[in-house]
Amino acid sequence: MNAKLIGLLAILLGANIVAAQSLTTAALEHGAQSKSTMYSMTTASRDSVTKSQAKAARMDIVVDNFEKIDANNDGIVTRNELRAYALSMRRHVPLT
């Protein structure tokens, strides 16, 4: 189970790169003039991912469980929501 948790967190971190790249491309296509505008747009997407971004990044675990992970039902999964979901799915094995 720990491997799945690590995998989920690694996938979300990988999605940050994909989301930032797609957002930067979108900003350039829409004519964002300043670097600060593009920077603020890309940093806003670093800590979250939508279902379509998760699909594009082939984050199958996140896509399949998106509704369970998205605690506040806003259509965006944040790092905190993913972490809370991963911790809730962790099994406790007592030490004997």
C-alpha positions as CSV (number, residue, x, y, z in Angstrom):
1,M,0.0,0.0,0.0
2,N,2.9,2.4,0.7
3,A,4.0,2.0,-2.9
4,K,0.6,3.2,-4.1
5,L,0.8,6.2,-1.8
6,I,4.2,7.1,-3.1
7,G,3.0,6.5,-6.6
8,L,0.0,8.9,-6.1
9,L,2.3,11.6,-4.7
10,A,4.8,11.1,-7.5
11,I,2.0,11.3,-10.1
12,L,0.7,14.6,-8.6
13,L,4.2,16.1,-8.7
14,G,4.6,15.0,-12.3
15,A,1.2,16.6,-13.1
16,N,2.5,19.9,-11.8
17,I,5.0,20.0,-14.7
18,V,2.4,19.1,-17.3
19,A,-0.1,21.6,-15.9
20,A,2.5,24.4,-15.7
21,Q,3.6,23.7,-19.3
22,S,0.1,23.6,-20.7
23,L,-0.9,26.8,-18.7
24,T,2.3,28.6,-20.0
25,T,1.4,27.6,-23.5
26,A,-2.2,28.8,-23.1
27,A,-0.9,32.1,-21.6
28,L,1.4,32.6,-24.6
29,E,-1.4,31.8,-27.0
30,H,-3.7,34.3,-25.4
31,G,-1.0,37.0,-25.5
32,A,0.2,37.3,-21.9
33,Q,2.7,40.0,-22.2
34,S,4.6,40.0,-18.9
35,K,6.6,37.2,-17.3
36,S,4.9,38.0,-14.0
37,T,1.5,37.3,-15.5
38,M,2.7,33.9,-16.8
39,Y,4.4,33.1,-13.5
40,S,1.3,33.8,-11.5
41,M,-0.8,31.7,-13.8
42,T,1.6,28.7,-13.7
43,T,2.2,28.9,-9.9
44,A,-1.6,28.8,-9.4
45,S,-1.7,25.4,-11.1
46,R,1.2,23.8,-9.3
47,D,-0.8,22.7,-6.3
48,S,-3.9,21.5,-8.1
49,V,-5.1,19.4,-11.0
50,T,-8.4,19.2,-12.8
51,K,-9.8,15.9,-14.0
52,S,-9.0,16.8,-17.7
53,Q,-5.4,17.6,-16.7
54,A,-5.2,14.3,-14.8
55,K,-6.4,12.5,-17.9
56,A,-3.9,14.3,-20.1
57,A,-1.1,13.4,-17.7
58,R,-2.4,9.8,-17.7
59,M,-2.9,9.9,-13.9
60,D,-5.3,6.9,-13.9
61,I,-5.5,6.5,-10.2
62,V,-6.4,10.1,-9.7
63,V,-8.9,10.0,-12.6
64,D,-10.6,6.8,-11.4
65,N,-10.9,8.2,-7.8
66,F,-11.4,11.9,-8.6
67,E,-14.7,12.3,-6.9
68,K,-13.5,10.6,-3.8
69,I,-10.3,12.7,-3.7
70,D,-12.0,16.0,-4.4
71,A,-13.2,16.6,-0.9
72,N,-14.9,20.0,-1.5
73,N,-16.4,19.1,-4.9
74,D,-14.9,22.1,-6.7
75,G,-13.6,20.1,-9.6
76,I,-10.0,20.6,-8.6
77,V,-7.8,18.2,-6.6
78,T,-5.2,19.9,-4.5
79,R,-2.1,18.5,-2.9
80,N,-3.8,18.6,0.5
81,E,-6.9,16.7,-0.8
82,L,-4.7,14.1,-2.4
83,R,-2.6,13.7,0.7
84,A,-5.7,13.4,2.9
85,Y,-7.1,10.7,0.5
86,A,-3.8,8.8,0.4
87,L,-3.6,8.8,4.2
88,S,-7.2,7.7,4.5
89,M,-6.5,4.7,2.3
90,R,-3.4,3.7,4.2
91,R,-3.8,0.5,6.1
92,H,-2.7,0.3,9.7
93,V,-0.7,-2.8,10.4
94,P,-0.1,-3.3,14.1
95,L,3.3,-4.2,15.2
96,T,3.4,-7.4,17.3
